[in-house]
Amino acid sequence: MKLPPRAAALVAAALLASLTGVSGMSAAQAADAGALPSVNMEAAVKAAQIDPRRPDDTLTPGAKAGVLLVERALRDRRLLDAKWVDGYFGTTTVTAFAKYQKSLGFTGLAANGLPGKASLTRLGAGRFRVAHVIDPGTRVSTDGFVVNTRTRSMLAEAKRLLGRDFKLDQGSYNPGGDPTSAGTHDGGGVVDISVKGMSSATRTAVVRALRRVGFAAWVRSPDQADWPWHIHAVAISDTGLSSQAQRQVGDYYLGLNGLAGRGPDDGPKVTIRTWEEYRRR
């Protein structure tokens, strides 16, 4: 049933009043916020990991509209040349976003070029709102190693799917802790898992469970480099990833093994999902 114009106006006013009452925003602010376009943070972060590793200019599905909004905001701050406003979150856009993060006073992992919640929200002030927010959470301890709450939840769910426990060999936020890791553990979202006592089939099953919940994960062997057998896992779309870990995630999406030689993926075939996508499935 179509409401008469006066009734429709009263309903709209009531909805706006409820918005301002709950959020504390003025009516003008609520109206402006409702009119702003949105950037899907999940899609933008995904693009920022994959696009720099692509051999071509293929766009990450579902990311173009949001990436364009981000790039236009960077362009208007004279951090990105207009020719790079193309919906492709490649190396140039990542570098520009890192410059923006540094201009806000962010350092270290908070200025890694991935659009984190705080920096993306500030970039979008008055221009766009941020939807589908990713939050890695605070740093916590598990198995005697430091990770964040998002990574801990992902590990717990992988164990539940697997129906067995496993132990970490290395955690996150460990700059320079293991020279063979080439910096992948310098940020968040990255763990190594012990394979002591595991058969080949069990190692593969662990990797499969990790991949299902949103990790880019591989079994690593001494034949690949100077390291013992272990499982290496990177939490896809953790906004605190080191640059090395970001590259591994991008390569995983492109069917590669995450190593410097960029060989083919040697792990079990699993539909690639982020933790957020897994929880919504």
Buried (B, 14 or more C-beta within 10 A) or exposed (E): EEEEEEEEEEEEEEEBEEBBEEEEBEEEEBEEEEEBEBBBBBBBBBBBBBBBBBEEEEBBEBBBBBBBBBBBBBBEEEBBEEEBBBBBBBBBBBBBBBBBBEEEEBEEBBBBBBBBBBBBBBBBEEBBBBEBBBEBBEBEEBBEBBBBBBBBBBBEBBBEBBEEEBEBBBBBBBEEEBEEBBBBBBBBBBBBBBBEEBEEEBBBBBBBBBBBBBBBBBBBBEEBEEBEBBBBBBBBBBBBBBBBBBBBBBBBBBEBBBBEEEEEBBBBEBEBBBBBBBEEE
